Amino acid sequence: MERAPETAALANQAGRQIGGDGQPRSRSQPRGVFEVDEDAALAELEKVWADGGYHGFCVVEHGLWSAISSSGEILTGNTPDGLDQQIRAHWQALQ
């Protein structure tokens, strides 16, 4: 996806990043209370659960977090923690 010229120019400034609302913000500015670093959360979920047979971690439309079990079941949660709870309950049911 191509950025608008003014957005691209702001994104390339040192110490600046573009927020979800398209407005620039400082990298040192803390993330909002309800904002999640999706890439970091997905990496952590995969690191924790991949050896347990879970894969395909992603965030789909409307912020639905999902993973696929080794048996092909799709597990979902509204947050990274919600998905983790669903995976944990699924895994414990198999033990």
N, C-alpha and C positions, 0 to 999 in steps of 0.2 A: 504494500500500500504506500503510495507516494504522499509525502507531507506537503502541506501548503508552504510556500517559500518562507513566510514569516515564522512559521512553526519550526521548520528545518533550521533556520538561522539561529533561533533561540536554543534549540536542542544541541547545537554544536558549541555553544558557549561553555567555557570551563566552569565547573561548579554549579551548573544549571541542569535541570531536567524538566520534562513536560509532565504535568500531572494528568490524571484521567479526564479532567475537565478541559484539557488543552492549554491551561495556564502554566507559565513557567514557575518553578519553585527551586529552592536551593537544595542541593544534595544533603546538606546538614540539617535541613528541616525534617523533623520527625514525621513518619508516616501517620496518617489519620488512624484513629482508634479502630475503625472497621476495615481498613485497607489491608490486604494481604499480598505479600510478594509471592505470586502464584508459582513462579519458577522455583524459588527456594522451597516452598511448601511441597510441591510435587516431587522435587529431588529428595527431600527428607522422607516422604511417604514411601517412595520407591526404595530408598536405602533401608528402611525399617522392614518393609513387607515383601520385597522381591524374593528373598530366600524362603518365604512362607508360601510361595506359589501365586502371588498376586502381581499383576502387571497391567500395562495399558492405562496408567494413571493420567488423568486429564481433567480439565475444567471445560465443560460444555456450555451451551447457551444458558443465559440467566444465572450464571454462577453455580451450576450444579457440578459437584466434584464426583468423579467416578473412577472405578478400578474394575478389573476383570479377574475373577478367581481362576485357578488352574482348571476348574471344571467348566469354565465358560460363563459363570454367573456374573451379572453386572451388579456391582454394589455402588450405592450413591449416598451422598451426604450434602447438606447445604453449605458446609464449611469444611476446611481440612480436618478439624477435630471431629466433626460429624461423620466424615468418611472413615476416619481412623476408628471410631467407635463401631461403625458397621462392619469393618474388616475384622476387628477384634472379636466381635460377637460371632461372626461367621466362622472364624478360625477356632474359637473355643467350642462351638457346636460340633466341629469336626473331630475334636480330640476325644 
